[in-house]
């Protein structure tokens, strides 16, 4: 055990006595393994775009070479650490980032995750209107990422879509680098610091890494954690902490309060100073809450219900997912609990040896206080794991290095634990791949629907997973009704229905007919079918049965688009109320599919870059659909895994399945 005071807080690191090792004669081995890893990764990655969805996620659907490439990185890293080979350890850490994250950019056509497009819609609005749609949704209340992206895109010419597409691998490269900086700031030597970075890279299964406010807030928070040790003597770094905190506060509603718990705990126990640093931080947080009082008034920030806040949406909605998803969920729980337990044991070891450990304990487990305060849309438990990840990685890194450098028997045991932990995390990280990949045809069709649907209207998805709110025009629909795009299945209590009886369909129509103020555009995709089956939202035959009934029910529905696994139906409503609302709209915006330029601000156009096959030309009427195939109720060849958490910060945000792991 060592205590380091690097002109900072007392830094606690844990060390086991390792045997004196003879000089290694096989220093070439990690590099040879990395060469083999490149071959396996390239071959395995090329299989990803052509694999079908699997109940066991990406690992079950892609070539075995991809899974072997992940295993090879784990072995390579442990050998490099055992040999005290810093450069090879860094290379293996970067390889872990590449193998887990690069496919999200190079094996896909568009940014992953349906909720990414809500964020892109806000950026598009800022670019078109040069202003925020205050009060429309929570994203416009915390616009840091969106305003910065709009500015960067305008200045550089790089489209927001491209930024979002490459965001995930770039985020992880920066995040891993910052973890190394944090570990060094807290007194770890270079090899232990890179081990902390490796742990964070391999065990981050929460997937808050996409183009989102949470991702930006996490990077900025890592900067604050790296600066905390320098506050021991009232260093001027306190002013930089305030600046970073302000940037976080205008970007994400939850992360500032996690940091306030950490900084407040360290100030109260006199681990850092000056004490008054809390005053501007609290003032900044309160000012943002007051500014967004119309949004935050809908939420309870201090519920005190610890057990309820640990629940996820799957348990709350009583879904019955398939076996693969259940096992992934159990695996993530086992990995998280064992990870936290190992960290707590390490801290306890430090305490029993009379080593100062309070500062690290506060940084590591400060996120646990979230569970006592907020529900956060069924995602609190996932944010807790995310916020604990950096501290746990720093605390465990010295222990992991010591075990890997011990006897061969101890090394093999430590290697086995890392393989199990990483395997469970990888399943949580990649299990949702085929649910969360957004086909280009869906993205373009969503833009066409937004550009051509009359205003006002409900642009409703049957069930979750669709790139809704993908353009600036979503604001006009949200002004009409904040829940204009909420999933019909969830808002109508139709979970679990087969739609194979008249009674099921009558319940569906009853919900539809309550919408008397505007027409409804109903969107259904093949991807929704697999998604809902996997999570137990709907049986496998439900959506084909419903689609067949929609075609037969000509009284209520007319086809608007059908092709590429996407179907859009329209239920038109012509009422005095709707005609009255049309009088306030720009010419041409109502009464049918409108031109993409309708309601567009000066200099802007809503026309998508290109139309998907069989889509209506801008301003044209609906496409004559292909005759529907007879619904097939056979089970899919495979299913998708658990999706990642959506950012979950929006009033009116739709159901987030990311909370289900």
C-alpha positions in Angstrom: 0.0 0.0 0.0 1.3 3.4 -0.8 0.2 6.9 -0.1 1.1 9.6 -2.6 0.8 13.3 -2.0 1.6 14.8 -5.4 1.0 18.4 -4.3 -2.7 17.3 -4.1 -5.2 15.4 -2.1 -3.7 12.4 -0.4 -3.9 9.8 -3.1 -4.5 6.2 -2.2 -3.2 3.3 -4.3 -3.2 -0.3 -3.4 -0.4 -2.6 -4.2 0.2 -6.3 -3.6 3.7 -7.6 -3.3 4.6 -9.2 -6.6 7.3 -11.8 -6.9 10.6 -10.5 -8.4 10.3 -11.4 -12.0 13.2 -12.2 -14.3 13.6 -10.2 -17.4 11.1 -11.3 -20.0 12.6 -13.0 -23.1 9.3 -12.9 -25.1 8.7 -9.2 -25.3 7.7 -9.8 -28.9 4.6 -11.9 -27.9 2.1 -9.1 -27.2 3.0 -7.5 -30.6 2.6 -10.9 -32.4 -0.8 -11.3 -30.8 -1.8 -7.9 -31.9 -0.8 -8.7 -35.4 -3.1 -11.8 -35.3 -5.8 -9.6 -33.7 -5.8 -7.3 -36.7 -6.4 -10.2 -39.1 -9.3 -11.6 -36.9 -10.9 -8.2 -36.4 -10.8 -7.3 -40.1 -12.3 -10.6 -41.1 -14.9 -10.6 -38.3 -15.9 -7.0 -38.8 -16.7 -7.5 -42.4 -19.3 -10.2 -41.4 -21.3 -7.7 -39.3 -23.3 -5.9 -42.0 -24.4 -9.1 -43.5 -25.4 -11.0 -40.4 -29.0 -11.3 -39.4 -30.3 -10.3 -36.0 -29.7 -12.8 -33.2 -31.2 -13.5 -29.8 -27.5 -13.4 -28.6 -26.7 -10.1 -30.2 -23.7 -9.2 -32.3 -21.6 -12.0 -30.9 -24.2 -14.6 -31.9 -24.7 -13.3 -35.4 -21.3 -12.2 -36.7 -18.3 -14.4 -37.6 -16.6 -16.2 -34.7 -13.5 -14.4 -35.7 -15.0 -11.2 -34.2 -15.5 -12.8 -30.8 -12.0 -14.3 -30.9 -10.6 -10.9 -31.7 -12.0 -9.5 -28.5 -10.7 -12.5 -26.5 -7.3 -12.0 -28.1 -7.2 -8.4 -26.9 -7.8 -9.4 -23.3 -5.0 -12.0 -23.4 -2.7 -9.5 -25.1 -3.3 -6.8 -22.5 -2.7 -9.2 -19.5 0.5 -10.5 -21.0 1.7 -6.9 -21.7 1.0 -5.9 -18.1 2.7 -9.0 -16.7 5.8 -8.2 -18.8 5.6 -4.5 -17.6 5.4 -3.5 -21.2 3.8 -0.1 -21.1 3.7 0.5 -24.9 2.1 -2.9 -25.6 -0.4 -2.2 -22.8 -1.4 1.1 -24.5 -1.7 -0.6 -27.9 -3.9 -3.4 -26.4 -6.1 -0.7 -24.7 -6.5 1.1 -28.0 -7.3 -2.3 -29.7 -10.1 -2.8 -27.2 -11.6 0.5 -28.2 -11.3 -0.3 -31.9 -12.7 -3.8 -31.7 -15.8 -2.7 -29.6 -16.5 0.7 -31.0 -15.1 1.2 -34.6 -17.7 -1.2 -36.2 -20.4 1.3 -35.1 -19.0 3.7 -37.7 -17.6 1.5 -40.4 -20.1 -1.3 -40.4 -23.2 1.0 -40.5 -24.6 3.4 -43.0 -26.1 5.9 -40.5 -25.7 6.8 -36.8 -27.0 4.1 -34.5 -29.9 4.4 -32.0 -33.2 5.8 -32.8 -32.9 8.5 -30.1 -29.8 9.9 -31.7 -32.1 11.5 -34.3 -34.0 13.5 -31.7 -30.7 15.2 -30.9 -30.0 15.7 -34.6 -33.4 17.3 -35.0 -32.5 19.9 -32.4 -29.3 20.7 -34.2 -31.2 21.0 -37.4 -33.6 23.4 -35.8 -30.7 25.6 -34.5 -29.1 25.6 -37.9 -32.4 26.6 -39.6 -33.8 29.1 -37.1 -30.6 30.3 -35.3 -32.5 30.0 -32.1 -33.8 27.5 -29.6 -37.4 26.2 -29.4 -37.7 27.1 -25.7 -40.3 25.1 -23.9 -40.8 22.6 -26.6 -38.8 19.8 -25.0 -36.0 19.4 -22.5 -33.4 19.2 -25.2 -33.9 22.9 -26.0 -33.5 23.6 -22.3 -30.0 22.0 -22.1 -28.7 22.9 -25.5 -24.9 22.9 -25.0 -24.1 20.0 -27.3 -26.7 21.0 -29.9 -25.6 24.6 -30.2 -21.9 23.7 -30.4 -22.6 21.1 -33.1 -24.7 23.5 -35.1 -21.9 26.1 -34.9 -19.1 23.6 -35.7 -21.1 22.2 -38.7 -21.7 25.7 -40.1 -18.1 26.6 -39.7 -16.5 23.4 -41.1 -19.1 22.2 -43.5 -19.1 18.8 -41.8 -22.7 17.6 -41.6 -24.2 16.8 -38.1 -25.1 13.4 -39.5 -21.4 12.6 -40.2 -20.5 13.9 -36.7 -23.0 11.6 -35.1 -22.0 8.7 -37.2 -18.3 8.9 -36.1 -19.1 10.1 -32.6 -19.0 6.7 -30.8 -15.4 5.6 -31.6 -14.1 9.2 -31.2 -15.8 9.5 -27.9 -14.2 6.3 -26.6 -10.7 7.4 -27.7 -11.1 10.6 -25.8 -12.7 9.0 -22.8 -10.0 6.4 -22.5 -7.3 9.1 -22.8 -9.0 11.1 -20.1 -9.2 8.1 -17.8 -5.5 7.8 -18.1 -5.1 11.5 -17.2 -7.5 11.0 -14.2 -5.5 8.0 -12.9 -2.2 9.8 -13.2 -3.7 12.9 -11.4 -4.7 10.6 -8.6 -1.2 9.2 -8.2 -1.0 6.0 -10.3 2.1 5.2 -12.2 1.9 4.9 -16.0 1.3 1.2 -16.2 -1.5 1.3 -13.5 -3.0 4.3 -15.2 -3.3 2.6 -18.6 -4.8 -0.4 -16.7 -7.5 1.9 -15.4 -8.1 3.1 -18.9 -8.3 -0.4 -20.2 -10.8 -1.4 -17.5 -13.0 1.6 -18.4 -12.8 0.8 -22.1 -13.7 -2.9 -21.7 -16.4 -2.8 -19.0 -18.5 0.2 -20.2 -21.7 -1.6 -21.3 -24.2 1.2 -20.5 -23.8 2.7 -24.1 -24.1 6.4 -23.2 -21.5 7.0 -25.8 -23.6 8.0 -28.8 -24.2 11.6 -29.9 -25.8 12.8 -26.7 -25.6 15.3 -23.9 -24.6 12.6 -21.4 -21.6 11.7 -23.5 -20.3 15.3 -23.5 -21.1 15.7 -19.8 -19.1 12.5 -19.0 -16.0 13.8 -20.9 -16.2 17.2 -19.1 -16.7 15.4 -15.8 -13.6 13.4 -16.3 -11.8 16.7 -16.7 -13.1 17.8 -13.3 -12.1 14.6 -11.6 -8.6 15.0 -13.0 -8.5 18.5 -11.5 -9.9 17.6 -8.0 -6.5 16.5 -6.6 -5.0 19.9 -7.5 -7.5 21.6 -5.2 -5.8 20.4 -2.1 -3.9 23.6 -1.7 -6.5 25.9 -3.2 -4.9 25.8 -6.6 -6.2 28.1 -9.3 -7.6 25.1 -11.0 -10.8 25.8 -9.1 -11.7 28.4 -11.7 -11.3 25.8 -14.5 -13.5 23.5 -12.5 -16.2 26.2 -12.4 -16.0 26.7 -16.2 -16.2 23.0 -16.9 -19.1 22.6 -14.4 -21.0 25.5 -16.2 -20.5 23.7 -19.6 -21.9 20.5 -18.1 -24.8 22.3 -16.5 -26.1 23.7 -19.8 -25.6 20.3 -21.5 -27.1 17.7 -19.2 -29.6 17.8 -16.3 -28.3 15.0 -14.1 -24.5 15.0 -14.2 -24.0 18.3 -12.4 -25.7 16.9 -9.3 -23.5 13.9 -9.2 -20.5 16.2 -9.3 -22.0 18.4 -6.6 -22.3 15.3 -4.3 -18.6 14.5 -4.9 -17.3 18.0 -4.5 -19.6 18.8 -1.6 -18.5 15.6 0.2 -14.8 16.5 -0.3 -15.3 20.1 0.8 -17.3 19.2 3.9 -14.6 16.7 5.0 -11.8 19.2 4.1 -10.2 17.1 1.5 -10.2 20.0 -1.0 -10.4 23.8 -0.9 -11.4 26.5 -1.2 -14.7 25.8 0.5 -16.4 28.6 -1.3 -16.1 26.8 -4.6 -19.5 25.2 -3.8 -21.2 28.6 -3.9 -20.8 29.3 -7.6 -21.4 25.6 -8.5 -24.7 25.5 -6.6 -25.6 28.9 -8.1 -25.0 27.7 -11.6 -27.0 24.5 -11.1 -30.0 26.4 -9.5 -29.9 29.0 -12.3 -30.3 26.3 -14.9 -33.2 24.7 -13.0 -35.0 28.0 -12.7 -34.5 28.7 -16.4 -36.0 25.3 -17.2 -38.7 25.4 -14.5 -41.4 24.6 -17.0 -39.6 21.3 -17.8 -38.3 20.2 -14.4 -41.7 20.8 -12.7 -42.8 17.5 -14.2 -40.2 15.5 -12.4 -39.5 14.5 -8.8 -35.9 15.2 -7.9 -35.8 13.9 -4.4 -38.2 10.9 -4.2 -36.2 9.1 -1.5 -37.5 5.8 -2.9 -34.2 3.9 -3.3 -35.7 0.5 -4.3 -38.1 2.0 -6.8 -35.4 4.0 -8.4 -33.4 0.8 -9.1 -36.1 -0.6 -11.3 -35.8 -0.5 -15.0 -38.6 -0.1 -17.6 -38.8 -3.8 -18.4 -39.8 -4.6 -14.8 -42.2 -1.6 -14.6 -44.0 -2.4 -17.8 -44.0 -6.2 -17.0 -42.6 -7.2 -20.4 -41.6 -10.8 -20.9 -38.4 -10.7 -23.0 -36.9 -13.7 -24.7 -34.3 -15.9 -23.0 -31.3 -14.2 -24.6 -32.3 -10.8 -23.3 -33.0 -12.2 -19.8 -29.6 -13.8 -19.6 -27.9 -10.6 -20.8 -29.7 -8.6 -18.1 -28.7 -11.1 -15.4 -25.1 -11.0 -16.7 -25.0 -7.2 -16.5 -26.3 -7.3 -12.9 -23.7 -9.9 -11.9 -20.9 -8.0 -13.6 -21.9 -4.7 -12.0 -22.4 -6.1 -8.5 -19.1 -8.0 -8.6 -17.3 -5.0 -10.0 -18.6 -2.7 -7.2 -17.9 -5.4 -4.6 -14.3 -5.8 -5.7 -13.9 -2.0 -5.6 -15.4 -1.8 -2.1 -13.0 -4.6 -0.9 -10.0 -2.7 -2.3 -11.2 0.4 -0.4 -11.8 -1.6 2.8 -8.2 -3.1 2.5 -6.9 0.5 2.4 -8.9 1.5 5.4 -7.8 -1.6 7.4 -4.2 -0.7 6.7 -4.9 2.9 8.0 -4.4 4.4 4.6 -6.5 7.5 3.7 -9.2 6.3 1.3 -12.1 8.8 1.8 -11.5 10.9 -1.3 -11.4 7.9 -3.6 -14.5 6.4 -1.9 -16.5 9.6 -2.5 -15.4 9.9 -6.1 -16.1 6.2 -6.7 -19.5 5.8 -5.1 -20.9 9.3 -5.0 -23.1 8.3 -7.9 -25.0 6.0 -5.6 -26.8 9.0 -4.1 -28.7 9.3 -7.4 -30.8 6.3 -6.5 -32.1 8.1 -3.4 -33.0 11.2 -5.3 -34.3 10.6 -8.8 -36.0 7.9 -11.0 -34.7 9.4 -14.2 -37.2 7.6 -16.4 -36.2 4.1 -15.2 -32.5 4.8 -16.0 -31.0 5.7 -12.6 -29.3 2.4 -12.1 -27.5 2.7 -15.4 -26.3 6.2 -14.6 -25.0 4.9 -11.3 -22.9 2.3 -13.1 -21.7 4.9 -15.6 -20.8 7.5 -12.9 -19.0 4.8 -10.8 -17.0 3.5 -13.7 -14.1 6.0 -13.6 -13.6 5.7 -9.8 -13.8 2.0 -9.8 -11.3 1.7 -12.6 -8.8 3.9 -10.8 -9.3 2.0 -7.5 -9.0 -1.5 -9.0 -6.1 -0.8 -11.4 -3.3 -1.3 -8.9 -4.8 -4.5 -7.6 -5.3 -5.8 -11.2 -1.6 -5.0 -12.0 -0.4 -6.7 -8.9 -2.4 -9.9 -9.6 -1.3 -10.1 -13.2 2.3 -9.7 -12.1 2.1 -12.4 -9.4 2.6 -16.1 -9.8 1.3 -17.9 -12.8 -1.6 -19.4 -10.8 -2.7 -16.0 -9.6 -2.2 -14.6 -13.1 -4.5 -17.2 -14.6 -7.1 -16.5 -12.0 -7.0 -12.8 -12.7 -7.1 -13.4 -16.4 -10.2 -15.6 -15.9 -12.0 -12.8 -14.0 -11.2 -10.3 -16.6 -12.5 -12.6 -19.4 -15.7 -13.2 -17.5 -16.2 -9.5 -16.7 -15.4 -8.4 -20.2 -17.6 -11.1 -21.8 -20.6 -10.0 -19.7 -20.0 -6.4 -20.5 -19.5 -7.1 -24.2 -22.9 -8.9 -24.3 -24.5 -5.8 -22.8 -22.6 -3.6 -25.2 -23.3 -5.5 -28.4 -26.4 -7.4 -27.7 -28.6 -4.6 -29.0 -26.8 -4.1 -32.3 -29.4 -5.2 -34.7 -32.2 -3.4 -32.8 -30.3 -0.2 -32.8 -28.9 0.0 -36.3 -30.8 2.5 -38.2 -31.2 1.6 -41.9 -30.7 4.5 -44.3 -34.1 4.0 -45.8 -35.7 4.5 -42.4 -33.8 7.7 -41.7 -34.8 9.1 -45.1 -38.4 8.0 -44.9 -38.7 9.7 -41.5 -37.5 12.9 -43.0 -40.0 12.6 -45.9 -42.9 12.0 -43.5 -41.9 15.1 -41.5 -41.6 17.1 -44.7 -44.8 15.9 -46.4 -47.3 15.2 -43.6 -49.9 17.9 -43.1 -49.6 20.2 -40.1 -50.9 19.7 -37.5 -50.8 15.9 -37.4 -49.8 12.9 -35.2 -46.7 11.2 -36.6 -47.1 8.1 -34.6 -45.0 4.9 -34.5 -46.8 1.7 -33.7 -44.0 0.6 -31.3 -40.5 1.8 -30.2 -37.5 2.2 -32.5 -37.9 4.7 -35.3 -35.7 7.8 -36.1 -38.4 10.3 -35.0 -37.9 14.0 -34.7 -35.0 13.9 -37.2 -35.5 17.3 -38.7 -36.3 20.8 -37.6 -39.9 20.4 -38.5 -40.6 18.3 -35.5 -40.9 21.5 -33.5 -44.0 22.5 -35.4 -45.7 19.2 -34.6 -44.5 19.4 -30.9 -46.1 22.8 -30.6 -49.4 21.2 -31.7 -49.0 18.2 -29.3 -45.9 17.3 -27.3 -46.7 13.6 -27.6 -47.4 13.7 -31.3 -45.0 10.8 -32.0 -45.5 8.7 -28.9 -45.7 4.9 -29.6 -49.4 3.9 -30.1 -48.9 0.5 -28.4 -47.7 2.0 -25.2 -50.0 5.0 -25.0 -53.0 2.8 -25.7 -52.2 0.0 -23.3 -51.9 -2.5 -26.1 -48.8 -4.3 -24.9 -48.9 -8.0 -25.5 -51.8 -8.0 -28.0 -51.7 -10.3 -31.0 -54.2 -8.3 -33.1 -55.6 -11.5 -34.3 -59.1 -10.8 -33.0 -61.7 -8.1 -33.7 -61.5 -7.1 -30.0 -57.8 -6.3 -30.2 -58.2 -4.2 -33.3 -61.3 -2.5 -31.8 -59.2 -1.3 -28.9 -56.6 0.0 -31.3 -59.2 1.9 -33.3 -60.8 3.3 -30.1 -57.5 4.9 -29.2 -57.2 6.3 -32.7 -60.7 7.8 -32.7 -59.9 9.8 -29.6 -57.6 11.9 -31.8 -60.2 14.3 -33.2 -58.0 17.3 -33.8 -55.6 16.1 -36.5 -54.8 13.3 -38.9 -52.6 10.4 -37.8 -49.6 9.0 -39.8 -48.9 5.6 -38.4 -45.4 4.1 -39.0 -44.6 0.4 -38.8 -41.3 -1.3 -39.7 -39.9 -4.8 -39.8 -37.3 -3.8 -37.3 -40.1 -3.0 -34.8 -41.4 -6.5 -35.1 -38.1 -8.0 -34.0 -37.5 -5.4 -31.4 -40.9 -5.9 -29.8 -40.6 -9.7 -29.9 -37.2 -9.6 -28.2 -38.3 -7.4 -25.3 -41.7 -8.9 -24.9 -43.6 -5.8 -25.9 -45.6 -7.6 -28.6 -45.7 -11.2 -29.9 -44.0 -12.0 -33.1 -47.2 -12.2 -35.1 -48.7 -9.0 -33.8 -47.4 -6.4 -36.3 -48.0 -8.5 -39.4 -51.6 -9.1 -38.1 -52.1 -5.4 -37.5 -50.7 -4.5 -40.9 -53.1 -6.8 -42.6 -56.0 -5.3 -40.7 -54.9 -1.8 -41.6 -55.0 -2.6 -45.3 -58.5 -4.2 -44.9 -59.9 -1.3 -42.9 -60.3 1.3 -45.7 -62.8 3.2 -43.6 -60.1 4.4 -41.3 -56.8 4.1 -43.2 -55.2 4.9 -46.5 -51.7 3.8 -47.4 -49.1 6.5 -47.6 -45.9 4.6 -48.2 -44.9 0.9 -48.4 -41.4 -0.4 -49.2 -38.1 -1.5 -47.8 -39.6 -2.9 -44.7 -41.4 0.4 -43.9 -45.2 1.0 -44.0 -46.9 4.3 -43.4 -50.7 4.6 -43.1 -52.8 7.8 -42.8 -56.0 8.2 -40.8 -57.3 11.6 -42.0 -59.3 13.9 -39.9 -61.1 16.9 -41.3 -62.7 18.9 -38.4 -63.6 22.4 -37.7 -60.7 22.5 -35.2 -58.2 21.2 -37.7 -59.4 23.7 -40.4 -59.1 26.5 -37.9 -55.6 25.5 -37.1 -54.7 25.4 -40.8 -55.7 29.0 -41.1 -52.8 30.0 -38.9 -50.3 27.9 -41.0 -48.2 29.0 -44.0 -50.0 28.3 -47.3 -49.8 24.8 -48.5 -49.0 23.3 -45.1 -52.3 21.4 -44.6 -54.8 19.3 -46.4 -52.4 16.7 -47.6 -48.7 16.0 -48.2 -47.0 19.3 -48.5 -44.0 20.6 -50.3 -40.7 20.2 -48.4 -40.4 24.0 -48.4 -43.7 24.6 -46.7 -43.2 26.4 -43.4 -39.5 26.4 -44.0 -37.5 29.4 -42.6 -35.6 31.5 -45.0 -32.6 29.8 -46.5 -33.7 26.3 -45.3 -35.2 23.2 -46.9 -36.6 20.1 -45.3 -36.0 18.0 -48.4 -33.9 14.9 -47.5 -30.7 14.3 -49.4 -32.3 11.5 -51.4 -35.5 9.6 -51.3 -35.7 5.9 -50.4 -36.9 3.5 -53.0 -40.6 3.8 -53.8 -40.9 7.0 -51.8 -43.2 9.8 -52.9 -41.5 12.7 -54.6 -41.5 15.9 -52.5 -44.9 17.4 -52.7 -46.5 14.4 -54.4 -49.3 12.3 -53.1 -48.9 9.0 -51.3 -47.3 6.1 -53.0 -49.5 3.2 -54.2 -48.3 0.4 -51.9 -47.3 -3.1 -52.8 -50.0 -5.7 -51.9 -49.2 -6.9 -48.4 -47.9 -10.4 -48.0 -49.8 -12.9 -46.0 -48.7 -12.3 -42.4 -46.3 -15.0 -41.2 -46.2 -15.8 -37.5 -43.1 -18.0 -37.6 -40.5 -17.1 -35.1 -37.5 -15.2 -36.4 -34.2 -17.0 -37.1 -32.7 -14.9 -34.4 -33.4 -11.9 -32.2 -31.8 -8.7 -31.1 -30.2 -7.9 -27.7 -30.9 -5.2 -25.1 -30.7 -1.7 -26.5 -28.6 1.0 -24.8 -30.1 3.6 -22.7 -31.6 6.6 -24.4 -30.5 9.9 -23.0 -34.0 9.9 -21.3 -34.0 13.6 -20.4 -37.0 14.8 -22.4 -40.5 15.6 -21.4 -42.6 13.6 -23.8 -39.7 11.4 -24.7 -40.9 8.0 -25.7 -40.3 4.7 -24.0 -36.6 3.9 -23.6 -35.6 0.3 -23.9 -32.1 1.0 -23.1 -33.1 0.9 -19.4 -33.8 -2.7 -19.7 -30.3 -4.2 -19.2 
